[in-house]
């Protein structure tokens, strides 16, 4: 049996991701249109300096300001073209794809990097839920 090359593995992952993305887009379309996920709405609010209860709880630190001047007032903040989104815990391909779509549809060029401590497939996620369910309800 021939050992799979990294290229073969990446091609299979890409094909699986493309299939999952097309299925999710079909489901979204049948449910009444495109809605951004919470992580995408938060990123949009932070990058565009839009009012949002979730975004208001984030600390704004501008490295271009002097230390003694404190945080810039909300109405004087600039918008951003780049963001790093890091999820502590399980991230997923759906959030990643939603952020990619958001970056592509923006009027200005956006660069968003998505990272997570663990990226799970749908099967892995369901397996984790099953394991947790068994642990919780074991007597």
Number of C-alpha atoms within 10 A of each C-alpha: 3 4 6 8 9 9 9 11 11 11 12 12 12 12 12 13 16 13 12 16 16 12 12 13 15 12 13 13 12 10 10 8 11 12 12 15 12 12 15 21 19 18 19 22 18 21 18 14 18 17 11 13 10 12 18 15 8 9 8 15 10 13 8 6 11 9 9 6 7 11 16 13 8 12 8 9 14 13 13 14 14 13 15 11 16 12 15 10 11 13 18 18 16 17 16 18 16 20 24 17 13 17 19 13 11 11 7 10 10 17 15 16 13 18 16 14 11 12 15 16 17 13 9 11 14 12 12 13 12 12 11 12 11 11 10 9 7 7 5
